[in-house]
Amino acid sequence: MLNTILLPRRVSTLVAGVSAALLLTCTVCLEPLMAAQLWKEGSRVEFEQPQVPSFAEAAKALKPAVVNISSRRTTAPAEQRSRRRRPFPFGGEDPFREFFDRFFGEQRRPRHRPSLGTGFIINTNGYIVTNNHVVEEADEITVTLASKEEFEATLIGRDPKTDLALLRVDSPLPLPTVPFGDSENLEVGEWVLAIGNPFGLGHTITAGIVSAKGRIIGAGPYDDFIQTDASINPGNSGGPLFNMRGEVIGINTAIMRSGQGIGFAIPINMAKNVLSQLYDKGNVTRGWLGVAIQSISPAMLDAFKLDDANGALVSGIVTDAPADRAGLQQGDVIVGFHGSEVEDSSVLPSLVAIVAPGTTVDVEIIRNGKQMTIPVTLGELEEDEAARIASLEPSGVAELLGIQVEDITEDMARELRTNDDRGVVVTDVVDESPAANAGIQPGDIVREVNRQTVEDLDTYEEATAQIEDGEPVLLLLERRGNHLYVALRPEKN
C-alpha cells in the first residue's frame, strides 16, 4: 500500500470524431489540485424535489458516484488456524483437531480474506472517500463503479482515529461526483438517504430521518455521530448519507447490533479537515492542549461558582503542555474554545483536534466564578502525548463523605505509585455513606477539599472543619495517577 500523495497526471482521453468509426486519442494535462479543490462545496445535484421527497429521482442522480469497495489482505497459516479454532459442538476439545494439525497444518497456504464496503467519488480525477476499517491492512483494493467498471485503487492516506480513508483510481475519463453539504445545518427529523453495498448486494438505497446529532458511542476520542434510522448494515461502511438536496452530510460508519433502525454516520464537517490533510500529506496532525477534562455534575455547581453545568472541567494538566505554559489551572472550567461554545466535555477534543498545531487560540474559562480569556498556542498531538492525556483522564466517579484518612508515608507513596507524598490517603470508606455512594475507594489520595490544598492530615482536618451540615463538598482525588473532582452533599446531623 502506498501512503504518498499521487498528483493527477496526463491521461489519455477518447474523443469522438465526425465519423463514428474515427476515434482520436489525445492527451489532457490536468493541473495539480489544491486541497480546497478536492470536493465541490455547496453545489447541488439536480433532481426534481416535489413536496413529498422523490427518492427515485434522488437515487438516479446520486448512484453513479457511489462505488463498491473490495479489499483483500493475506492471512498467514498461523492466523488461519487461530481464526478457525471453534468450540467443538458437543463440548470439550475437537478430537480430530490434533490429527488435522499434525498432518495438514503445515500444508495450509496463505489465504485472502475479503472485505466489502462502500465509498463515494468526490473529485472527477478519481478521489474516493471510505472508512479506514474497510481498507485497513489491505494488500489489494478494488473499486467497482455503478457501471460495473473495476479499478485498482491506491491508498492516499487514512486516519484510524476518525475511521476515514482517501483512495484514488486512475480513470481515462472524468468520473461522476457528489458535493459536500454542511452537517452543522442538519436538523433532527430531516429526510436522509443512504446508498451502499450491504452484505455485498451492490447499490442499495435506503431512506430515513436524522434521529439525533452529536451521539457519543465510544468509538474513539472524536465521537460526534449523526444517528439515523435509514437502514445501515454491514457493507454500508464508508458510504454516503445524503440530504434531500443531494449533498453528502455524513459517512455511514457504525451500527448498533442490538437495536434495529439505529445507524451512525461521521458528520461531513468533521471529515473535511481530515480529508484535506490526507490529500496534502497522507496523514493527519492535530492540535494538542494537554488537559484532562470531565463533565460537571449539578452537585459541583456551588463549589465552582457556576450558574449551569455547561463546559469542560479541567481535572488534570500535563506538565509543560500548551495549557500548562499558558497558565490554565486545575479546576478551570472551559466554556469556549477558538470562538466555539463548549457545552460539554465531549465537545472539546474535536474542537482542539481540527486546529492546526502552532495556532494561538482564545480559551474562555471560568475560574472562581470569574470569566476570563487565556490565549494558548497549541502543540501537536503525538501518540505518546495522547497516552499521557489518557493517564490523566478521570475514572468516572460521581458524587461523595464517610471516610477515614491517614498521612502518606514513603512506603505508601511507593505502593500507590506516586512521586508526591503530600495529601492524605483514604484507608476506609463507610458502607452506604455519601463517599461510598460516590465511589470513593481505599487508596484514593485526597489532594484538595473545597479547592483548599491538602498537604497532610492537619491541613485536611482544617479544611473539613469548615464544612457545615448539608453543605456541598468538593474533593480533588488522585487514583492510580488519574485526577478527578468528586462532589457530594453530606447528610445533615
N, C-alpha and C positions, 0 to 999 in steps of 0.2 A: 504494500500500500504506500501511496505517496502522500506526504503531508505538506508538499510545497505548493505554492500558488502557480497555476498554469494560466498564463495570459492568452487571450484569443489569438489565433494565428491565421495565416492565409488558408482559405478553404476554397474548394472548387465548387462552383455552382452551375447547375444545368439551366440553360436559358432556352426557352422555346423560340424557334425562329419562325419566319414566314411559312416555310414548308413544315408540315407535321413530321416529315421524315428527317429534317435537318436539326440536329442538336449541337449547339455550340458550347464549348466548355471555356469558362472564363475564370479568372482568379480575382477574388474580392479581398481587399486588405481591411481587416477590422481593427479599429482603434482600441488600444487598451482601455479597459473600463476603470473608472474611479469607483470606489466602494459605494458612493452615493448613487451611482447609476446601476447598481446591481438589481434593483427592482423598480417598478413603477409605483409612484406614491399617489394614491387618491384617484387614479383614473378608473373608470368603471368598465366592466364587461357588459356590453349592451344586450339586453333582452327585455321583452315586454314584462311589465310589472302591474298586473291588474290588482284590484282591491284585495282579492284572495291570492296569496303568492302562487305563482306558477312554477312549481318545481320542475316540470318538464322543460320549460324554456331555460331555466337556470342550468339544468343538467346538460342540455345540448351545448350551451355556451362554455361551460366550465370543464367538462370531462376531458377535452383534448389536452389540457395542461396537467392532468393528474396522471402519474405513472405508477406502475408496479415495480417494486424493487425486490430482487432475489439476491441474497448474499450467501456465500458458501465459505466455510472455513474447514480446514483439515483437522481431524482429531487423531491423536496418536493411539496405538493399540491399548496402552495402559488406561487412557481416558475412556476408551470404549468399554473396557471391562468394568471400570468404575460405574459408568452410566448404566450398563446392562444388569448389574447385580441387583436383583429384586428379591423380596422375601418369597420363600417357597410357599405356594398356596395352601399347603396343608400344615404349615408351621414348621419351625426349625430350619436347618440348612438344606439347600438343594443337594440331594445325594449324588446327582450327576455333575455338579459343578467342578469337583476336583478332577473328574475324568476329562471333561472338556478343556479345562485349563491346562491339564498336563499334555494332552495330545494335540490340541488345536489352538491353544492360547497364543503360542509364539508365531503361528502362521497367519494370524489376523493382520490385515493390511490397514493402513490409514484410510479413513472414510471421510467423505464430505458431508458435513451437516448443513442442510439448507436453512435459511431464514427468510421469511416472506414479510414484506412491509409495503409501505406506500410512500410516495414523495410527490412533490409538485414543482413545476418549472417556473422559475421567477425571472429568467432572462432568456432572450432569444438565442444567445450563444451557448445555451445548454447547462446553465447552473440550476441545480435541483436541491431542494430542502427536504430533509427527512429527520428521523430520530437517530441519535447516536446508537441506541441499543439495537437498531436494525442492521447497522453495518459494523458494529464493534468487533474487532479481531477478524474481520472478513479477509479472506485471501482473494476472492473474486466478487465483484458487484456487477449485476446485470440489471439494466433499466429497460422496461418494456413500455412503449407508448400505447396510447389508446388505439393507434393504427396498427398495432401488433409488431411494429419495428422494434428491434432489440439493439442495445448498445452496451458495450463495456464501459463502466463508469470509473472515473478517477476520484479518489477521496481528497478533497481540497483541505478539509480540516474538520475537527469535531470537538465538542465541549461536553464531557460527561456530566458536569455539574448542572447544566440546563437540559441535558439529553438532546442536543441539537447537532446536526452534521450537515456539511455542504459538499455536494458532489458536482461533477461536471462530465458531460458526454460530448463527444465530437460529432456533430451532425453536419452534413453538407448543405442543409437548408435551415433557415431560421425556424425555431421551434415556437409553438404557441405558449403563451404565458398567462398568469393571473396576477392582478395587482394586490398590493397590501392595503389594508384598511387601518383603522385606528381603534384598537381594543379598549382604550380608555373611554371612548364614547359608546361602547357597547352597553345596552340596557338589559337588565334581567327581564325575561319574558319575550325578548326578541326572537323571531324565527331565525334558525341557522340550518345549514345544510352541510352534511359530511359526505365526502366521496373517498372511497378507499378500496382496499383489497382484502376484505375479511375472509379468513380461512382459505386464502388463495383462490377465491372465487372470481377475481377480476373486478372491474369497475362496478362498484355497488354504491347506490345513493341512498342515504337516509336523512330524514328531516326531524327537527325537534325545536326546542326553545332553549335559551340560556336559562339554566336553573339557578345559578349563583355565580358570583365572581369572588376572586381573592381566596379561593379554597386552599387550605394547607393540609396536605395528605401524607406528609412525612417522606416525600420522595427525595428531598435534598435541601440544601441551605437556602435555595431561592424559590421555595414553594409559593406560587401565586397563580393558581389554576382557574380557568373558566370551567364551570361544571355545566354539562348539557345532558338532556335526555334523548338527543339524537343517538340512535343505536351505534355504538362503537364496540368492535370485537377484535380479538387477536388478528393481526394482519392490517388493521386500520392505522397502526402506529406510523407516525410521520406524515399522515395525510392531512389535507387542509380542512378547516372548518370555516365556512363562508357565511357572511351576512347576505341579506337579500338584495344587496347592490352588487354582488359578485366579487366582493373583496375578501381576502383572507384575513380573518381576525383571530385565528388560533391554529395550533398544530396539535392534532389529536395524539395523545401520548399514553394515557393510562385508563384503566377501567377498575371498577370495584367488583371483584368476582362474587362477593356475597350479596350484591344487590343488582337489580335489573334497572335499566334506564339511567345509569349513573356513569358518565364518562367524563374525562378531564382533558383539557387542551391547554397548551402553553400560549399565553397571550402574545400576539404578534408584536406588540410594542417591546416586550422583553427580548424577543428574537432578533429584532432589527439590529441592535448594538452587537449582539453575538455574531450574527452573520457577516456584518461589516468587518469585524476583526478576523473572522475565519477567512474571508476573501483576501484581506490585506496581508495577513501573515500566517495563516494556518492554525493559529491558536488564540486563546483569549487571555487578556490580562485584566485584572480587576482592581478597583480601589480598595484600600485597607485602612480602617480606622483604628483597630486594635482595642476593642472593648468587648466585654461580655455583657449581655443585656438580659432582662427578664420583664415580663408583664407586671402591671401594677394591680394589686388586688384592692377592693374597696377598703379593707382594713388598714391599708398603708396611706390613705389619703391624708389623714390628720398628721401623721408623722412627717410626711414630706411637704406639708402645707400646700396641697393640691386641691383644685376645685373638681377635677374629674380624673378618670383612670386612663386618659389618653397619654400616649408617649411610651418611650422605652427607658426603663430604669437601668442605669449603669451599675452592675453588680461587681465588675472587675475590670481592671485596666492592665494591659500588657506593658511591662516596663520598657521605656524608651520607644514606645509605639507612637504614631502620629497623635493620637488622643492625649497620651501622657505628655508629650512635648508641648502640646498646645495649651495644656492646663485643665483639661477635663478631669473631674474627680469622681470617685466612687460615691454614689448617691445622687449624682446629677440625673435629671430626667430629660431625655432628648425629645423635644416636641416638634422640631423642624430640621430638615437637612437639605441644603442646597436649593432652597426655595420650595421644597415639598413638605407637606404636613406629615408628621409621623403619628399616626393614630394608634398604632400598636407596635409592640416589639417585633412582630413578624414582618413588618413593612421595611424596617431599617436595613437589613442585609442587602436586599435588592437595590435599594436606593444608593447604597455605598458602592455596590459592585459595578454599576453601569457608569460610574465616573472614572475617568482616566487617572491613573497614578500620577502624582505630581500636581494635580489640580488643587487649588486652595478653595475651600468651600466654607460657607457660613453654617455653623451648627447652633441651632437655637435650643437653649436648655432652661430648665427651672432649677434653681439652686436656693435652698432655704426659703422658698416661696417667692423668690425674685426671678423674673425672666431676663435672660441676657443672651447675647450672641457672641460666639467664640469662633474665630477663623482657624481652620485646620487644613494643613497641607497633607493630602492623602499619600500613603505609601502604596506599594504593590503587594497584593495578596499572594504569598507563596505557600506551598504545601506545608512547610514546617511552621509558618506563621499561623496557618489555619488550624494546625494541631495545637498551637499554644492558645489560640482563642477557645478551642474546644475544651481545653483543660480548665478554662475559667468559667465555662458555662454552668449555670445553676442546675441543680439536680431535680428540681420540680417540687420542692417542699412548699406548702401553702401557709397555713396560719399557726401562731403559737401562744405557758409557764407552768411549772411544776417540775423544776429541775434542780439537781444538786451539781455543784461545780467545784473544781479544785484548781490551784495554780498548776501551770505546765512545768514539769521538770525536764531536765535534759533527756532522760530516758523516755519520757512520754513524747517529747518532740521527735525523737528518732522513730519511735513506734508509729506516730501519726504522720511521719514523712513530711515534716515541716521544718524549715530553717528558722522560723520565727517563734521564739519561746515566750512571746508576750501573749496576753489574753488568759482566759480560763477555759478548761476543758470540761465538758458535760460528762459526769460519771454515772448519773442515774436519772431516769425520767419516770415520773409518777404515772401509773396507768390512768387513762381517761382524763388526764389533765389537759389544759389548753396546749401545753408543749407536746404532749403525746399525740393529741388530735392533729397537731400541725405537722407531725413527722419528725420532730427533733429526736436525735439518737445519741446514745452514749458515744463519746469520741468526737462529737462536734465541738469545734472551738468557737467561743464567743469572742468576736472582735470588737463589737460596738453594742451599746444599749442606748436606744433613743438618740442615735448619732453621736454619743459620747464614747471616746476611745477607751477600751478596756485593756489596761496594761497588766493587771494582776488581780488577785482576789479582793484587795482593798478597793481599787477603783471600780470593780464590778459591784461591790456592796454599796458604794457611794451612789452609783448610777441607779441601782434598783431601789435604793431607799427613797428616791424621789418619785417613785411610781405610786399613784393614788389608785384606790379601788375602782375597778372598771375602766381605767384609763388605758388606751391602746399602747402596746409596747412594740417597738421595732428593734429587732436584733439583726446584726450582721454576723453570719456564721461562716466558718470555713470547714469544708468537709472534703477530705482526700484531695486537697488542693483547689477545690472549687469554692467560689464565694457566692453567697446568695443572701438576700434580705428576706426575713420572715416576720410577719406581723401577727399579733394576737391581742385579744382583749381578755384579760384575766377576769374571772368571776368576782363579783362584789362579795365582801365578807358579811 
